[in-house]
Amino acid sequence: MKPIKIVSTQDSDYLEVRWNPNNVCNFSCRYCFPGSNEGDHKSPKDLDLIINNFNHFLKQYREKLGKTKVHLKIAGGEPTLWKDLAVFIDRIKQQNDVYITLISNGSRTLRWWKQYGHLIDNVTLSYHVAQANLEHHIEVADTMFELGKKTTVMVLMDPDHWDKAVSDIEYMKCHSRHKWFIQTAEVIEPDHMSLNKIKIITGQERRYDQEQKGYMKWGLKRLPGLVWFIKNWKIFVNNIKIWESKATLEDGKTINARPQTYINNNWNNFKGWQCNLGIEGVYIHWDGTIIGSCWQKLYGLDYSFNILSEDFVEKFDPEFKPVICGINNCFCQPETHISKFKLS
């Protein structure tokens, strides 16, 4: 039984923006999304330009769609390698109601995290078993937790290093000072791409045995204690949903769903569906293009805007129309739970 309709649980005044300011990374993971660590798109140099363009971008969503609350997810590449990242976050938050999630490999020095961690609201520290420093990763997670931030260590369950991944999770549980979130993620490896390395991409799961699939079925491996949830309940009301969407199945039944629900059940073929990509959520590529993560053009247009353009403020004035999905398999977790329905 497959879904025929998906409704996001995010509020109508809420916008999710995912931005990769660079594709520079100090790691070289085998399964990395194509182009993410090639280093040919550096971080923005003109800080005033990118801040002015972002302010205009958010203003358009605020005035036309009533998107008064923004969840800005900053990833990469490795975003902490951008020397102006902290200044950007500080200035953008002064002029907008923005909740900042930073997705990082956690490799910057502990001094960096202590100096700038207060600017971040939510951090996901991706743990790449073959390259990460386990003790340093724990220290960074403990530091962010002590700063009062929602802290998650996302362990990429590389099947080539499966036993070490499981062992490291157990080590984190026993050797951290605090109980932050520990979550697992399956490795999706690209198996095809176009010559420009980004426009047409499909993905394929690495082969896991049944025991491994069972281990990953419920991704959360540790939760903070009850006291933490009582103290931080507002972020789950205002910014982060445990269940990101509700899916209506072919038999009319409605279920709560997370991105893994669609991916693990092979329910992620949305080609031909009408989708609110560009309305509820949007992706900004490391070259500045405003698109879907699969290079889906937005707003009913046959061209795309670029947030790094000097004339962006003059040109960015779209009608916010939904898209018709052109992708066979959606492996972008945030885009799986954007509202969409199957056209008859």
C-alpha positions as CSV (number, residue, x, y, z in Angstrom):
1,M,0.0,0.0,0.0
2,K,1.6,3.3,-1.2
3,P,0.8,6.9,-0.4
4,I,-1.2,9.1,-2.8
5,K,-1.0,12.3,-0.7
6,I,1.5,13.7,1.7
7,V,0.8,16.7,4.0
8,S,3.7,18.4,5.8
9,T,3.1,19.0,9.5
10,Q,5.0,22.4,9.4
11,D,2.9,25.5,10.0
12,S,1.7,27.5,7.1
13,D,3.8,30.5,8.2
14,Y,7.0,28.4,8.3
15,L,9.7,28.2,5.6
16,E,12.6,25.7,5.4
17,V,15.6,26.9,3.5
18,R,18.6,24.6,3.0
19,W,21.7,26.3,1.8
20,N,25.2,25.0,1.0
21,P,27.5,28.1,1.0
22,N,30.4,26.0,-0.5
23,N,31.5,22.6,-1.7
24,V,34.8,22.8,0.2
25,C,35.3,19.9,2.6
26,N,38.2,18.5,4.5
27,F,36.7,15.0,4.3
28,S,36.5,12.8,1.2
29,C,33.7,10.3,2.0
30,R,33.1,7.7,-0.7
31,Y,29.3,8.1,-0.5
32,C,29.2,11.9,-0.5
33,F,26.6,13.6,-2.8
34,P,28.3,14.3,-6.1
35,G,30.1,17.6,-6.2
36,S,29.9,18.2,-2.4
37,N,33.6,18.1,-1.8
38,E,35.2,19.1,-5.1
39,G,36.2,22.6,-3.8
40,D,35.3,24.4,-7.0
41,H,32.7,26.6,-5.4
42,K,34.2,28.6,-2.5
43,S,32.3,30.4,0.2
44,P,30.8,33.8,-0.6
45,K,33.4,36.6,-0.5
46,D,31.1,39.6,-0.7
47,L,29.4,39.3,2.7
48,D,27.2,42.4,2.3
49,L,25.9,41.2,-1.0
50,I,24.9,37.8,0.3
51,I,23.2,39.2,3.4
52,N,21.3,41.8,1.3
53,N,20.2,39.1,-1.1
54,F,19.1,36.8,1.7
55,N,17.1,39.6,3.3
56,H,15.3,40.3,0.1
57,F,14.7,36.6,-0.5
58,L,13.1,36.1,2.9
59,K,11.2,39.3,2.5
60,Q,9.5,38.0,-0.7
61,Y,8.4,34.9,1.1
62,R,7.2,36.9,4.1
63,E,5.2,39.4,2.1
64,K,3.8,37.0,-0.5
65,L,3.3,33.8,1.4
66,G,3.2,35.0,5.0
67,K,6.4,33.0,5.9
68,T,7.3,34.8,9.0
69,K,9.3,32.0,10.6
70,V,12.3,30.6,8.8
71,H,14.4,27.5,9.5
72,L,17.7,28.0,7.7
73,K,19.7,24.8,7.5
74,I,23.3,25.5,6.5
75,A,25.4,22.6,5.2
76,G,28.1,22.1,2.5
77,G,30.7,21.0,1.7
78,E,31.8,21.8,5.3
79,P,30.1,25.2,6.2
80,T,32.4,25.8,9.2
81,L,35.3,26.3,6.8
82,W,33.7,29.6,5.7
83,K,35.5,32.3,7.6
84,D,32.5,34.6,7.7
85,L,29.9,32.0,8.7
86,A,29.4,33.3,12.2
87,V,29.1,37.0,11.0
88,F,26.6,35.9,8.4
89,I,24.4,34.1,11.0
90,D,24.6,36.9,13.5
91,R,23.6,39.6,10.9
92,I,20.8,37.6,9.3
93,K,19.3,36.8,12.7
94,Q,19.2,40.5,13.6
95,Q,16.8,41.2,10.7
96,N,14.8,38.0,10.4
97,D,13.1,35.5,12.6
98,V,15.5,32.7,11.7
99,Y,16.1,29.4,13.5
100,I,19.6,28.2,12.5
101,T,20.5,24.5,12.0
102,L,24.1,23.8,11.2
103,I,25.0,20.5,9.6
104,S,28.7,19.9,10.1
105,N,31.3,17.1,10.3
106,G,32.3,18.6,13.6
107,S,36.0,18.8,12.7
108,R,36.7,22.4,13.6
109,T,38.6,23.0,16.8
110,L,36.9,22.9,20.1
111,R,37.8,26.6,20.5
112,W,35.8,27.4,17.3
113,W,32.7,25.7,18.7
114,K,33.0,27.4,22.1
115,Q,33.5,30.8,20.4
116,Y,30.6,30.6,17.9
117,G,28.3,27.9,19.1
118,H,26.0,30.3,20.8
119,L,24.9,31.6,17.4
120,I,23.6,28.2,16.3
121,D,20.2,26.9,17.5
122,N,20.4,23.3,16.4
123,V,23.4,21.3,15.3
124,T,23.7,18.0,13.5
125,L,27.2,16.6,13.7
126,S,27.5,14.0,10.9
127,Y,29.8,11.2,12.0
128,H,31.7,9.6,9.2
129,V,33.2,6.5,10.7
130,A,36.2,6.2,8.5
131,Q,37.4,9.8,8.9
132,A,36.0,11.3,12.1
133,N,37.9,11.6,15.4
134,L,35.6,9.9,17.9
135,E,36.9,11.7,21.0
136,H,36.8,15.1,19.4
137,H,33.3,14.5,18.1
138,I,32.1,13.7,21.6
139,E,33.7,16.8,23.0
140,V,32.1,19.0,20.3
141,A,28.6,17.5,21.0
142,D,29.1,17.9,24.7
143,T,30.1,21.5,24.2
144,M,27.1,22.4,22.1
145,F,24.8,20.6,24.6
146,E,26.3,22.7,27.4
147,L,25.5,25.8,25.4
148,G,21.9,24.8,25.5
149,K,21.6,23.8,21.8
150,K,19.7,20.9,20.4
151,T,22.5,18.5,19.5
152,T,22.4,15.4,17.3
153,V,25.2,13.1,16.2
154,M,24.2,11.5,13.0
155,V,26.1,8.4,12.4
156,L,26.5,7.4,8.7
157,M,26.2,3.6,8.8
158,D,28.8,2.8,6.2
159,P,28.5,-0.9,5.5
160,D,32.2,-1.1,4.8
161,H,32.8,-0.1,8.5
162,W,29.6,-1.5,10.0
163,D,31.1,-3.0,13.2
164,K,33.0,0.1,14.0
165,A,30.0,2.3,13.5
166,V,28.0,0.2,15.9
167,S,30.9,0.1,18.4
168,D,31.4,3.9,18.2
169,I,27.7,4.5,18.9
170,E,28.0,2.4,22.1
171,Y,31.2,4.3,23.0
172,M,29.4,7.6,22.6
173,K,26.7,6.4,25.0
174,C,29.2,5.5,27.7
175,H,31.8,8.3,27.3
176,S,29.8,11.5,26.8
177,R,29.1,13.9,29.6
178,H,25.6,14.5,28.4
179,K,22.8,12.6,26.7
180,W,22.4,14.3,23.3
181,F,20.6,12.7,20.4
182,I,22.3,9.8,18.5
183,Q,20.8,8.9,15.2
184,T,21.7,6.6,12.4
185,A,21.5,7.2,8.7
186,E,21.7,4.8,5.8
187,V,24.4,5.4,3.2
188,I,23.0,6.3,-0.2
189,E,25.5,6.2,-3.0
190,P,25.0,7.9,-6.3
191,D,25.0,5.4,-9.2
192,H,24.5,7.8,-12.1
193,M,25.0,11.5,-12.8
194,S,25.1,13.8,-15.8
195,L,28.3,15.3,-17.2
196,N,27.8,18.4,-15.1
197,K,27.8,16.1,-12.0
198,I,24.6,17.5,-10.5
199,K,21.6,17.8,-12.8
200,I,20.5,14.2,-13.0
201,I,21.2,12.0,-10.1
202,T,19.7,8.7,-8.9
203,G,20.7,7.0,-5.7
204,Q,21.1,3.4,-4.5
205,E,21.3,2.1,-1.0
206,R,24.4,0.1,-0.1
207,R,23.4,-3.5,0.4
208,Y,22.6,-4.2,4.1
209,D,21.6,-7.6,5.5
210,Q,18.4,-8.1,7.4
211,E,20.0,-7.7,10.8
212,Q,21.6,-4.4,9.7
213,K,18.3,-3.1,8.3
214,G,16.6,-4.1,11.6
215,Y,19.2,-2.1,13.5
216,M,18.5,1.0,11.4
217,K,14.7,0.7,11.2
218,W,14.3,3.1,14.1
219,G,17.1,5.6,13.5
220,L,17.2,7.1,17.0
221,K,19.7,5.3,19.2
222,R,19.7,7.7,22.2
223,L,17.4,10.5,23.4
224,P,18.1,13.1,26.0
225,G,16.5,12.7,29.4
226,L,12.9,13.8,30.3
227,V,14.2,17.0,31.9
228,W,15.7,18.1,28.6
229,F,12.4,17.6,26.8
230,I,10.5,19.5,29.4
231,K,12.9,22.4,29.2
232,N,13.0,22.4,25.4
233,W,9.5,21.5,24.4
234,K,9.0,24.8,22.5
235,I,11.5,23.9,19.8
236,F,9.3,20.9,18.9
237,V,6.2,23.1,18.7
238,N,7.8,26.0,16.8
239,N,10.8,24.6,14.9
240,I,11.3,20.9,14.7
241,K,8.7,18.2,14.2
242,I,9.1,14.6,15.4
243,W,6.7,13.5,12.6
244,E,7.4,15.7,9.6
245,S,4.4,14.7,7.5
246,K,1.1,12.7,7.4
247,A,0.8,10.3,4.5
248,T,-2.6,9.2,3.1
249,L,-2.3,5.7,1.6
250,E,-4.2,4.1,-1.3
251,D,-6.7,2.5,1.1
252,G,-7.5,5.9,2.7
253,K,-5.5,5.2,5.9
254,T,-3.4,8.1,7.2
255,I,-0.1,7.5,9.0
256,N,2.5,9.7,10.6
257,A,5.7,9.7,8.6
258,R,9.3,10.8,8.7
259,P,11.7,10.9,5.7
260,Q,12.9,7.4,6.4
261,T,9.4,6.1,6.2
262,Y,9.3,7.0,2.5
263,I,12.8,5.9,1.7
264,N,12.9,2.7,3.6
265,N,9.5,1.6,2.1
266,N,10.4,2.6,-1.4
267,W,7.6,5.1,-1.4
268,N,9.8,7.9,-2.7
269,N,8.9,7.8,-6.5
270,F,7.0,11.1,-6.8
271,K,7.5,11.6,-10.6
272,G,4.4,13.4,-11.9
273,W,3.1,14.5,-8.5
274,Q,2.3,18.1,-7.7
275,C,4.6,19.2,-5.0
276,N,5.0,22.4,-2.8
277,L,8.7,22.5,-3.4
278,G,9.7,26.2,-3.5
279,I,6.7,27.0,-1.3
280,E,7.2,25.1,1.9
281,G,10.9,24.5,1.4
282,V,13.7,25.4,-0.9
283,Y,17.3,24.4,-1.6
284,I,20.1,26.8,-2.5
285,H,23.0,25.1,-4.3
286,W,26.6,25.9,-3.6
287,D,26.8,27.8,-6.8
288,G,23.9,30.0,-5.6
289,T,21.2,28.6,-7.7
290,I,17.7,28.4,-6.0
291,I,16.3,25.0,-6.9
292,G,15.2,21.7,-5.6
293,S,18.1,19.4,-4.4
294,C,17.5,17.3,-7.6
295,W,17.9,20.4,-9.8
296,Q,14.1,20.8,-10.1
297,K,13.3,24.3,-11.3
298,L,10.9,26.2,-9.1
299,Y,8.0,28.6,-9.2
300,G,6.6,27.3,-12.5
301,L,9.5,28.9,-14.4
302,D,11.9,27.4,-17.0
303,Y,14.9,29.2,-15.5
304,S,16.4,29.6,-12.0
305,F,17.4,32.6,-9.8
306,N,20.9,32.9,-8.2
307,I,21.2,34.3,-4.8
308,L,24.9,35.3,-5.4
309,S,23.9,37.6,-8.4
310,E,24.5,41.3,-8.1
311,D,21.0,41.9,-9.6
312,F,19.2,39.4,-7.4
313,V,17.2,42.0,-5.5
314,E,16.0,43.5,-8.8
315,K,15.1,40.2,-10.4
316,F,13.8,38.0,-7.6
317,D,10.0,38.6,-7.7
318,P,8.4,35.2,-8.6
319,E,4.9,33.9,-8.4
320,F,5.1,31.1,-5.9
321,K,3.7,28.1,-7.8
322,P,4.0,24.4,-7.0
323,V,6.1,22.1,-9.2
324,I,5.3,18.9,-11.1
325,C,8.0,16.5,-9.9
326,G,10.2,15.2,-12.6
327,I,12.3,12.8,-10.5
328,N,11.9,9.0,-10.3
329,N,13.3,8.6,-6.8
330,C,13.5,11.3,-4.1
331,F,16.4,10.7,-1.8
332,C,16.5,14.2,-0.3
333,Q,15.0,13.7,3.2
334,P,13.6,17.2,3.7
335,E,11.9,17.1,0.3
336,T,10.2,13.8,0.9
337,H,7.9,15.4,3.5
338,I,7.0,18.5,1.6
339,S,3.3,18.5,0.8
340,K,2.5,16.8,-2.5
341,F,-0.2,14.6,-4.1
342,K,-0.5,12.2,-6.9
343,L,-2.2,13.6,-9.9
344,S,-4.9,11.4,-11.4
